[in-house]
Amino acid sequence: MHDPKVLRTRHLARFQAEPALFVAPGRVNLIGEHTDYAEGFVMPAAIDFATLAAISPRTDGKVVIYAENYSEERTFDAAALPAKASKHWSDYPLGVLAILAGEGNKIPGFSLSLWGDVPLGSGLSSSAALEVTTALAVTSLMGVHYPGPVLARLCQRSENEFVGSSCGIMDQFISANGAEDHALLLDCRDLSFKLAPIPANVALVIANTMVQHAVTGGEYTSRRAEVEEACAVIARHRPEVRFLRDATPADLEKWGSEMTPNALKRARHVITENLRTVAAADALIRHDLVELGRLMAEAHKSYSHDFEGSCVEADAMVELAQDLPGLIGARLTGGGFGGCTINLVERSQAPAFAEALGARYAAKTGIKPQIHICHASGGAHRIE
Ligand code: GLA
């Protein structure tokens, strides 16, 4: 049902009102993992999995949200929206409303239908897609326009402050600002970015290990705490280092011994990952796919060994891809501890690559993976 016409028809039938339609994509990160909250660099691309929103105004002061994926409707008073999350899918749209209200917007009554095909808990940013499409739909209904980077920041805040996940800006940013057939090198310090074209003969092959990951709580949060702990050690000597973005490999040489072994390893990952990410964007822009693949391989090693953000299945998925024809580079993508690997593959070889990788992975782990051949899509927008 990626077809917005179907969502429109269903919205019309359910709410007897013609909706405006919006879409926001999920994302895959080519390189730059756990660097965003350290004010570093990331290079994601938006993908063709997305969340659609259909919205129409109401005159009864109610906010009615229907999730097609769960066949479930929730109704609230626009004037008395929940101030706290309840561990329910509605937390994501409600979080966006809470942040928009906090920005001084009066939330009107509306009916909102949501439908998405971004696989959940797979590291492809289903939550960001949901937040961004909601934000776009609601602001457009209110007649308010936020530029893409500002909208992304509001959606990140809704996840940090309302949903309670300590994520960085990457996912919301690329969902709001992605560009067709391009990866985006984002400087998470000032949100400046550079687009890097993905050559037409390169496919994004996304391989889902089927091991679920969660950003809220757990390992993501403890890794982030270790990154901040390492930064605090360096800052004792160099107060100008506010985030690991400001630190260098030389800082680790000098002061790494004052860190706990885990903090040292996490910092080594983040500091080298920032260097790799900038170099990878450069390689992509120069069309040097061999160098890009080499950097992706190094990034995976660092993510797995130093950051300890991988898992047996994801390591196997990367390993099993290595000698398959057409592979340019492979690594675990997203928050870690499961989810998907990203494989850059020569497009003509992609179908055979996907089939062979799936068969190898199933034979090795006993798990049947989902493998998707994607292309870089555009960012969130209204569908006319
Ligand atoms: C998740 C978070 C992002 C980022 C990645 C790791 O996707 O939402 O902000 O930290 O993990 O790179």
Residues whose N, C-alpha, C, O or C-beta is under 5 A from the ligand:
A	BS01	GLA	G32 E33 H34 T35 D36 C167 G168 I169 M170 D171 G334 G335
